[in-house]
Amino acid sequence: MTARMIRFDEKYAHLIDELEKCGCIEIAKDEKLELDPYFYERKASLDKTLKAVEDGSMKLYDEEEWEIEMKNLDIKLESMYGNQKN
């Protein structure tokens, strides 16, 4: 069997129940998903980010660099959108 996580609309629960009864699927309990339904999505995203930092394709800023970048972003956004009237 292939392990996959699926989400389905509650109106299809009876179909999932039938598939489980006939042995076509097996429903496994996963405490991580019960406590946090997005655990694996966030873990995959974090793993991807960590890999990008490690291989150098994403820069990891130190605190000083981050402060400078955020200040520059704030200035840029203020100049682009700060004078707009509602």
Biopython code that builds the backbone (N, CA, C, O; Angstrom):
import numpy as np
from Bio.PDB.StructureBuilder import StructureBuilder

atoms = [
    (1, "MET", "N", (0.833, -1.189, 0.000)),
    (1, "MET", "CA", (0.000, 0.000, 0.000)),
    (1, "MET", "C", (0.872, 1.245, 0.000)),
    (1, "MET", "O", (1.980, 1.242, 0.536)),
    (2, "THR", "N", (0.365, 2.297, -0.601)),
    (2, "THR", "CA", (1.029, 3.584, -0.600)),
    (2, "THR", "C", (0.439, 4.429, 0.517)),
    (2, "THR", "O", (-0.779, 4.482, 0.683)),
    (3, "ALA", "N", (1.294, 5.085, 1.276)),
    (3, "ALA", "CA", (0.824, 5.946, 2.362)),
    (3, "ALA", "C", (0.661, 7.364, 1.841)),
    (3, "ALA", "O", (1.599, 7.949, 1.300)),
    (4, "ARG", "N", (-0.529, 7.906, 2.007)),
    (4, "ARG", "CA", (-0.819, 9.279, 1.615)),
    (4, "ARG", "C", (-1.789, 9.883, 2.618)),
    (4, "ARG", "O", (-2.604, 9.186, 3.223)),
    (5, "MET", "N", (-1.680, 11.182, 2.776)),
    (5, "MET", "CA", (-2.642, 11.887, 3.604)),
    (5, "MET", "C", (-3.659, 12.523, 2.673)),
    (5, "MET", "O", (-3.300, 13.146, 1.674)),
    (6, "ILE", "N", (-4.926, 12.360, 3.008)),
    (6, "ILE", "CA", (-5.962, 12.995, 2.196)),
    (6, "ILE", "C", (-6.894, 13.785, 3.103)),
    (6, "ILE", "O", (-7.033, 13.497, 4.292)),
    (7, "ARG", "N", (-7.518, 14.775, 2.516)),
    (7, "ARG", "CA", (-8.597, 15.506, 3.174)),
    (7, "ARG", "C", (-9.812, 15.340, 2.278)),
    (7, "ARG", "O", (-9.693, 15.343, 1.052)),
    (8, "PHE", "N", (-10.962, 15.200, 2.880)),
    (8, "PHE", "CA", (-12.161, 15.055, 2.080)),
    (8, "PHE", "C", (-13.322, 15.742, 2.779)),
    (8, "PHE", "O", (-13.344, 15.893, 4.000)),
    (9, "ASP", "N", (-14.265, 16.144, 1.980)),
    (9, "ASP", "CA", (-15.472, 16.772, 2.495)),
    (9, "ASP", "C", (-16.251, 15.719, 3.278)),
    (9, "ASP", "O", (-16.291, 14.551, 2.890)),
    (10, "GLU", "N", (-16.858, 16.132, 4.362)),
    (10, "GLU", "CA", (-17.587, 15.213, 5.242)),
    (10, "GLU", "C", (-18.698, 14.467, 4.501)),
    (10, "GLU", "O", (-19.062, 13.357, 4.887)),
    (11, "LYS", "N", (-19.236, 15.070, 3.442)),
    (11, "LYS", "CA", (-20.318, 14.399, 2.710)),
    (11, "LYS", "C", (-19.847, 13.125, 1.997)),
    (11, "LYS", "O", (-20.667, 12.326, 1.545)),
    (12, "TYR", "N", (-18.520, 12.938, 1.898)),
    (12, "TYR", "CA", (-17.984, 11.736, 1.271)),
    (12, "TYR", "C", (-17.500, 10.711, 2.301)),
    (12, "TYR", "O", (-16.891, 9.706, 1.935)),
    (13, "ALA", "N", (-17.766, 10.957, 3.570)),
    (13, "ALA", "CA", (-17.298, 10.060, 4.624)),
    (13, "ALA", "C", (-17.821, 8.642, 4.427)),
    (13, "ALA", "O", (-17.106, 7.677, 4.697)),
    (14, "HIS", "N", (-19.050, 8.507, 3.964)),
    (14, "HIS", "CA", (-19.607, 7.164, 3.759)),
    (14, "HIS", "C", (-18.802, 6.386, 2.707)),
    (14, "HIS", "O", (-18.657, 5.168, 2.818)),
    (15, "LEU", "N", (-18.287, 7.072, 1.704)),
    (15, "LEU", "CA", (-17.461, 6.394, 0.693)),
    (15, "LEU", "C", (-16.139, 5.914, 1.288)),
    (15, "LEU", "O", (-15.671, 4.816, 0.990)),
    (16, "ILE", "N", (-15.552, 6.749, 2.128)),
    (16, "ILE", "CA", (-14.308, 6.369, 2.791)),
    (16, "ILE", "C", (-14.550, 5.168, 3.697)),
    (16, "ILE", "O", (-13.739, 4.244, 3.746)),
    (17, "ASP", "N", (-15.677, 5.188, 4.417)),
    (17, "ASP", "CA", (-16.028, 4.062, 5.289)),
    (17, "ASP", "C", (-16.165, 2.777, 4.491)),
    (17, "ASP", "O", (-15.694, 1.724, 4.922)),
    (18, "GLU", "N", (-16.812, 2.854, 3.321)),
    (18, "GLU", "CA", (-16.982, 1.665, 2.471)),
    (18, "GLU", "C", (-15.634, 1.138, 1.974)),
    (18, "GLU", "O", (-15.401, -0.070, 1.953)),
    (19, "LEU", "N", (-14.755, 2.051, 1.578)),
    (19, "LEU", "CA", (-13.427, 1.634, 1.113)),
    (19, "LEU", "C", (-12.634, 0.975, 2.239)),
    (19, "LEU", "O", (-11.884, 0.026, 2.007)),
    (20, "GLU", "N", (-12.801, 1.476, 3.436)),
    (20, "GLU", "CA", (-12.106, 0.879, 4.580)),
    (20, "GLU", "C", (-12.679, -0.502, 4.882)),
    (20, "GLU", "O", (-11.924, -1.430, 5.170)),
    (21, "LYS", "N", (-14.000, -0.651, 4.820)),
    (21, "LYS", "CA", (-14.642, -1.941, 5.106)),
    (21, "LYS", "C", (-14.213, -3.017, 4.123)),
    (21, "LYS", "O", (-14.019, -4.167, 4.515)),
    (22, "CYS", "N", (-14.062, -2.662, 2.856)),
    (22, "CYS", "CA", (-13.693, -3.669, 1.850)),
    (22, "CYS", "C", (-12.188, -3.948, 1.832)),
    (22, "CYS", "O", (-11.725, -4.818, 1.095)),
    (23, "GLY", "N", (-11.436, -3.219, 2.636)),
    (23, "GLY", "CA", (-9.998, -3.449, 2.698)),
    (23, "GLY", "C", (-9.204, -2.721, 1.626)),
    (23, "GLY", "O", (-8.007, -2.957, 1.463)),
    (24, "CYS", "N", (-9.871, -1.837, 0.895)),
    (24, "CYS", "CA", (-9.190, -1.086, -0.167)),
    (24, "CYS", "C", (-8.276, -0.008, 0.409)),
    (24, "CYS", "O", (-7.265, 0.349, -0.197)),
    (25, "ILE", "N", (-8.637, 0.501, 1.576)),
    (25, "ILE", "CA", (-7.800, 1.489, 2.240)),
    (25, "ILE", "C", (-7.670, 1.127, 3.703)),
    (25, "ILE", "O", (-8.492, 0.392, 4.252)),
    (26, "GLU", "N", (-6.643, 1.643, 4.321)),
    (26, "GLU", "CA", (-6.433, 1.471, 5.749)),
    (26, "GLU", "C", (-6.276, 2.862, 6.346)),
    (26, "GLU", "O", (-5.465, 3.663, 5.881)),
    (27, "ILE", "N", (-7.051, 3.136, 7.369)),
    (27, "ILE", "CA", (-6.969, 4.438, 8.025)),
    (27, "ILE", "C", (-6.073, 4.301, 9.241)),
    (27, "ILE", "O", (-6.357, 3.539, 10.165)),
    (28, "ALA", "N", (-4.994, 5.051, 9.219)),
    (28, "ALA", "CA", (-4.020, 5.001, 10.313)),
    (28, "ALA", "C", (-4.190, 6.221, 11.201)),
    (28, "ALA", "O", (-4.421, 7.326, 10.711)),
    (29, "LYS", "N", (-4.079, 6.024, 12.474)),
    (29, "LYS", "CA", (-4.138, 7.135, 13.422)),
    (29, "LYS", "C", (-2.750, 7.768, 13.484)),
    (29, "LYS", "O", (-1.739, 7.069, 13.554)),
    (30, "ASP", "N", (-2.718, 9.080, 13.459)),
    (30, "ASP", "CA", (-1.463, 9.813, 13.565)),
    (30, "ASP", "C", (-1.695, 10.951, 14.549)),
    (30, "ASP", "O", (-2.378, 11.925, 14.235)),
    (31, "GLU", "N", (-1.123, 10.821, 15.741)),
    (31, "GLU", "CA", (-1.345, 11.808, 16.791)),
    (31, "GLU", "C", (-0.932, 13.208, 16.356)),
    (31, "GLU", "O", (-1.568, 14.193, 16.732)),
    (32, "LYS", "N", (0.140, 13.296, 15.557)),
    (32, "LYS", "CA", (0.598, 14.612, 15.095)),
    (32, "LYS", "C", (-0.478, 15.304, 14.270)),
    (32, "LYS", "O", (-0.675, 16.514, 14.384)),
    (33, "LEU", "N", (-1.171, 14.534, 13.440)),
    (33, "LEU", "CA", (-2.223, 15.117, 12.615)),
    (33, "LEU", "C", (-3.474, 15.419, 13.433)),
    (33, "LEU", "O", (-4.197, 16.373, 13.144)),
    (34, "GLU", "N", (-3.724, 14.605, 14.450)),
    (34, "GLU", "CA", (-4.887, 14.863, 15.294)),
    (34, "GLU", "C", (-4.702, 16.151, 16.079)),
    (34, "GLU", "O", (-5.658, 16.902, 16.274)),
    (35, "LEU", "N", (-3.488, 16.412, 16.528)),
    (35, "LEU", "CA", (-3.208, 17.628, 17.278)),
    (35, "LEU", "C", (-3.042, 18.835, 16.357)),
    (35, "LEU", "O", (-3.356, 19.962, 16.741)),
    (36, "ASP", "N", (-2.552, 18.598, 15.152)),
    (36, "ASP", "CA", (-2.246, 19.685, 14.222)),
    (36, "ASP", "C", (-2.389, 19.174, 12.789)),
    (36, "ASP", "O", (-1.480, 18.515, 12.284)),
    (37, "PRO", "N", (-3.500, 19.461, 12.128)),
    (37, "PRO", "CA", (-3.743, 18.907, 10.794)),
    (37, "PRO", "C", (-2.762, 19.377, 9.717)),
    (37, "PRO", "O", (-2.695, 18.776, 8.645)),
    (38, "TYR", "N", (-2.008, 20.428, 9.982)),
    (38, "TYR", "CA", (-1.060, 20.935, 8.988)),
    (38, "TYR", "C", (0.389, 20.631, 9.354)),
    (38, "TYR", "O", (1.309, 21.224, 8.790)),
    (39, "PHE", "N", (0.598, 19.715, 10.291)),
    (39, "PHE", "CA", (1.942, 19.392, 10.773)),
    (39, "PHE", "C", (2.885, 19.031, 9.628)),
    (39, "PHE", "O", (3.968, 19.607, 9.519)),
    (40, "TYR", "N", (2.495, 18.097, 8.782)),
    (40, "TYR", "CA", (3.406, 17.612, 7.744)),
    (40, "TYR", "C", (3.638, 18.645, 6.644)),
    (40, "TYR", "O", (4.725, 18.699, 6.069)),
    (41, "GLU", "N", (2.629, 19.465, 6.344)),
    (41, "GLU", "CA", (2.837, 20.520, 5.355)),
    (41, "GLU", "C", (3.874, 21.521, 5.858)),
    (41, "GLU", "O", (4.775, 21.922, 5.121)),
    (42, "ARG", "N", (3.735, 21.918, 7.124)),
    (42, "ARG", "CA", (4.697, 22.877, 7.688)),
    (42, "ARG", "C", (6.075, 22.250, 7.821)),
    (42, "ARG", "O", (7.082, 22.918, 7.585)),
    (43, "LYS", "N", (6.135, 20.977, 8.196)),
    (43, "LYS", "CA", (7.420, 20.288, 8.314)),
    (43, "LYS", "C", (8.122, 20.248, 6.961)),
    (43, "LYS", "O", (9.325, 20.495, 6.878)),
    (44, "ALA", "N", (7.378, 19.938, 5.902)),
    (44, "ALA", "CA", (7.968, 19.898, 4.552)),
    (44, "ALA", "C", (8.478, 21.274, 4.143)),
    (44, "ALA", "O", (9.555, 21.394, 3.560)),
    (45, "SER", "N", (7.706, 22.304, 4.447)),
    (45, "SER", "CA", (8.124, 23.669, 4.120)),
    (45, "SER", "C", (9.385, 24.057, 4.881)),
    (45, "SER", "O", (10.306, 24.646, 4.315)),
    (46, "LEU", "N", (9.419, 23.727, 6.157)),
    (46, "LEU", "CA", (10.593, 24.026, 6.975)),
    (46, "LEU", "C", (11.811, 23.246, 6.485)),
    (46, "LEU", "O", (12.905, 23.803, 6.399)),
    (47, "ASP", "N", (11.637, 21.974, 6.165)),
    (47, "ASP", "CA", (12.744, 21.166, 5.648)),
    (47, "ASP", "C", (13.296, 21.756, 4.351)),
    (47, "ASP", "O", (14.507, 21.777, 4.132)),
    (48, "LYS", "N", (12.387, 22.236, 3.491)),
    (48, "LYS", "CA", (12.798, 22.847, 2.218)),
    (48, "LYS", "C", (13.599, 24.124, 2.479)),
    (48, "LYS", "O", (14.616, 24.369, 1.830)),
    (49, "THR", "N", (13.134, 24.933, 3.430)),
    (49, "THR", "CA", (13.836, 26.165, 3.773)),
    (49, "THR", "C", (15.213, 25.862, 4.347)),
    (49, "THR", "O", (16.196, 26.496, 3.963)),
    (50, "LEU", "N", (15.295, 24.906, 5.255)),
    (50, "LEU", "CA", (16.586, 24.539, 5.853)),
    (50, "LEU", "C", (17.560, 24.029, 4.792)),
    (50, "LEU", "O", (18.745, 24.361, 4.824)),
    (51, "LYS", "N", (17.064, 23.228, 3.859)),
    (51, "LYS", "CA", (17.920, 22.721, 2.786)),
    (51, "LYS", "C", (18.436, 23.879, 1.921)),
    (51, "LYS", "O", (19.605, 23.901, 1.536)),
    (52, "ALA", "N", (17.547, 24.845, 1.617)),
    (52, "ALA", "CA", (17.945, 25.996, 0.801)),
    (52, "ALA", "C", (19.008, 26.830, 1.508)),
    (52, "ALA", "O", (19.931, 27.330, 0.866)),
    (53, "VAL", "N", (18.885, 26.983, 2.814)),
    (53, "VAL", "CA", (19.900, 27.722, 3.576)),
    (53, "VAL", "C", (21.216, 26.958, 3.563)),
    (53, "VAL", "O", (22.280, 27.546, 3.370)),
    (54, "GLU", "N", (21.142, 25.651, 3.769)),
    (54, "GLU", "CA", (22.356, 24.829, 3.796)),
    (54, "GLU", "C", (23.078, 24.805, 2.459)),
    (54, "GLU", "O", (24.307, 24.847, 2.420)),
    (55, "ASP", "N", (22.314, 24.737, 1.338)),
    (55, "ASP", "CA", (22.991, 24.672, 0.034)),
    (55, "ASP", "C", (23.302, 26.060, -0.545)),
    (55, "ASP", "O", (23.861, 26.175, -1.635)),
    (56, "GLY", "N", (22.931, 27.109, 0.201)),
    (56, "GLY", "CA", (23.295, 28.457, -0.205)),
    (56, "GLY", "C", (22.344, 29.136, -1.170)),
    (56, "GLY", "O", (22.598, 30.266, -1.588)),
    (57, "SER", "N", (21.255, 28.475, -1.531)),
    (57, "SER", "CA", (20.316, 29.109, -2.460)),
    (57, "SER", "C", (19.388, 30.103, -1.760)),
    (57, "SER", "O", (18.672, 30.855, -2.422)),
    (58, "MET", "N", (19.397, 30.111, -0.417)),
    (58, "MET", "CA", (18.642, 31.102, 0.355)),
    (58, "MET", "C", (19.586, 31.680, 1.404)),
    (58, "MET", "O", (20.276, 30.946, 2.112)),
    (59, "LYS", "N", (19.604, 32.997, 1.491)),
    (59, "LYS", "CA", (20.493, 33.655, 2.435)),
    (59, "LYS", "C", (19.864, 33.664, 3.824)),
    (59, "LYS", "O", (18.672, 33.930, 3.977)),
    (60, "LEU", "N", (20.664, 33.376, 4.815)),
    (60, "LEU", "CA", (20.239, 33.478, 6.203)),
    (60, "LEU", "C", (20.879, 34.733, 6.770)),
    (60, "LEU", "O", (22.102, 34.815, 6.884)),
    (61, "TYR", "N", (20.050, 35.714, 7.125)),
    (61, "TYR", "CA", (20.539, 36.994, 7.601)),
    (61, "TYR", "C", (20.855, 36.940, 9.093)),
    (61, "TYR", "O", (20.160, 36.282, 9.868)),
    (62, "ASP", "N", (21.920, 37.647, 9.479)),
    (62, "ASP", "CA", (22.139, 37.823, 10.920)),
    (62, "ASP", "C", (21.223, 38.963, 11.373)),
    (62, "ASP", "O", (20.569, 39.598, 10.547)),
    (63, "GLU", "N", (21.177, 39.217, 12.660)),
    (63, "GLU", "CA", (20.223, 40.185, 13.196)),
    (63, "GLU", "C", (20.425, 41.586, 12.607)),
    (63, "GLU", "O", (19.456, 42.274, 12.285)),
    (64, "GLU", "N", (21.669, 41.997, 12.472)),
    (64, "GLU", "CA", (21.953, 43.331, 11.941)),
    (64, "GLU", "C", (21.522, 43.455, 10.483)),
    (64, "GLU", "O", (20.904, 44.446, 10.095)),
    (65, "GLU", "N", (21.851, 42.443, 9.674)),
    (65, "GLU", "CA", (21.447, 42.452, 8.260)),
    (65, "GLU", "C", (19.917, 42.473, 8.137)),
    (65, "GLU", "O", (19.360, 43.177, 7.294)),
    (66, "TRP", "N", (19.257, 41.697, 8.985)),
    (66, "TRP", "CA", (17.804, 41.635, 8.959)),
    (66, "TRP", "C", (17.193, 42.992, 9.274)),
    (66, "TRP", "O", (16.252, 43.425, 8.608)),
    (67, "GLU", "N", (17.731, 43.668, 10.295)),
    (67, "GLU", "CA", (17.241, 45.002, 10.651)),
    (67, "GLU", "C", (17.379, 45.973, 9.482)),
    (67, "GLU", "O", (16.462, 46.748, 9.209)),
    (68, "ILE", "N", (18.510, 45.937, 8.797)),
    (68, "ILE", "CA", (18.747, 46.809, 7.643)),
    (68, "ILE", "C", (17.756, 46.488, 6.522)),
    (68, "ILE", "O", (17.162, 47.394, 5.937)),
    (69, "GLU", "N", (17.581, 45.203, 6.227)),
    (69, "GLU", "CA", (16.656, 44.791, 5.169)),
    (69, "GLU", "C", (15.224, 45.214, 5.486)),
    (69, "GLU", "O", (14.509, 45.685, 4.601)),
    (70, "MET", "N", (14.806, 45.054, 6.720)),
    (70, "MET", "CA", (13.444, 45.434, 7.114)),
    (70, "MET", "C", (13.255, 46.948, 7.064)),
    (70, "MET", "O", (12.194, 47.430, 6.667)),
    (71, "LYS", "N", (14.269, 47.688, 7.460)),
    (71, "LYS", "CA", (14.189, 49.151, 7.378)),
    (71, "LYS", "C", (14.068, 49.588, 5.918)),
    (71, "LYS", "O", (13.259, 50.457, 5.592)),
    (72, "ASN", "N", (14.872, 48.985, 5.044)),
    (72, "ASN", "CA", (14.807, 49.306, 3.614)),
    (72, "ASN", "C", (13.442, 48.941, 3.028)),
    (72, "ASN", "O", (12.896, 49.691, 2.219)),
    (73, "LEU", "N", (12.891, 47.800, 3.431)),
    (73, "LEU", "CA", (11.576, 47.391, 2.963)),
    (73, "LEU", "C", (10.511, 48.373, 3.440)),
    (73, "LEU", "O", (9.625, 48.755, 2.676)),
    (74, "ASP", "N", (10.600, 48.777, 4.693)),
    (74, "ASP", "CA", (9.645, 49.735, 5.244)),
    (74, "ASP", "C", (9.690, 51.051, 4.459)),
    (74, "ASP", "O", (8.646, 51.611, 4.124)),
    (75, "ILE", "N", (10.888, 51.539, 4.169)),
    (75, "ILE", "CA", (11.051, 52.770, 3.395)),
    (75, "ILE", "C", (10.450, 52.603, 2.000)),
    (75, "ILE", "O", (9.746, 53.490, 1.517)),
    (76, "LYS", "N", (10.724, 51.476, 1.355)),
    (76, "LYS", "CA", (10.206, 51.214, 0.015)),
    (76, "LYS", "C", (8.682, 51.156, 0.023)),
    (76, "LYS", "O", (8.039, 51.766, -0.832)),
    (77, "LEU", "N", (8.096, 50.434, 0.973)),
    (77, "LEU", "CA", (6.640, 50.326, 1.039)),
    (77, "LEU", "C", (5.995, 51.671, 1.359)),
    (77, "LEU", "O", (4.952, 52.011, 0.802)),
    (78, "GLU", "N", (6.610, 52.427, 2.248)),
    (78, "GLU", "CA", (6.092, 53.750, 2.596)),
    (78, "GLU", "C", (6.097, 54.657, 1.365)),
    (78, "GLU", "O", (5.142, 55.398, 1.130)),
    (79, "SER", "N", (7.174, 54.593, 0.584)),
    (79, "SER", "CA", (7.245, 55.440, -0.605)),
    (79, "SER", "C", (6.240, 55.008, -1.676)),
    (79, "SER", "O", (5.742, 55.839, -2.436)),
    (80, "MET", "N", (5.949, 53.718, -1.733)),
    (80, "MET", "CA", (5.010, 53.216, -2.739)),
    (80, "MET", "C", (3.555, 53.413, -2.320)),
    (80, "MET", "O", (2.718, 53.763, -3.153)),
    (81, "TYR", "N", (3.244, 53.195, -1.046)),
    (81, "TYR", "CA", (1.858, 53.153, -0.618)),
    (81, "TYR", "C", (1.500, 54.138, 0.489)),
    (81, "TYR", "O", (0.322, 54.274, 0.820)),
    (82, "GLY", "N", (2.460, 54.815, 1.060)),
    (82, "GLY", "CA", (2.223, 55.660, 2.210)),
    (82, "GLY", "C", (1.385, 56.884, 1.951)),
    (82, "GLY", "O", (0.750, 57.392, 2.875)),
    (83, "ASN", "N", (1.358, 57.375, 0.738)),
    (83, "ASN", "CA", (0.640, 58.607, 0.457)),
    (83, "ASN", "C", (-0.716, 58.365, -0.217)),
    (83, "ASN", "O", (-1.341, 59.299, -0.719)),
    (84, "GLN", "N", (-1.151, 57.143, -0.225)),
    (84, "GLN", "CA", (-2.437, 56.839, -0.872)),
    (84, "GLN", "C", (-3.585, 57.272, 0.031)),
    (84, "GLN", "O", (-3.520, 57.140, 1.253)),
    (85, "LYS", "N", (-4.626, 57.785, -0.590)),
    (85, "LYS", "CA", (-5.837, 58.170, 0.141)),
    (85, "LYS", "C", (-6.876, 57.078, -0.023)),
    (85, "LYS", "O", (-7.012, 56.494, -1.098)),
    (86, "ASN", "N", (-7.590, 56.811, 1.019)),
    (86, "ASN", "CA", (-8.629, 55.760, 0.967)),
    (86, "ASN", "C", (-9.827, 56.198, 0.197)),
    (86, "ASN", "O", (-10.784, 55.437, 0.059)),
]
sb = StructureBuilder()
sb.init_structure("model")
sb.init_model(0)
sb.init_chain("A")
sb.init_seg("    ")
for serial, (resi, resn, name, xyz) in enumerate(atoms, 1):
    if name == "N":
        sb.init_residue(resn, " ", resi, " ")
    sb.init_atom(name, np.array(xyz, "f"), 0.0, 1.0, " ", f" {name:<3s}", serial, name[0])
structure = sb.get_structure()
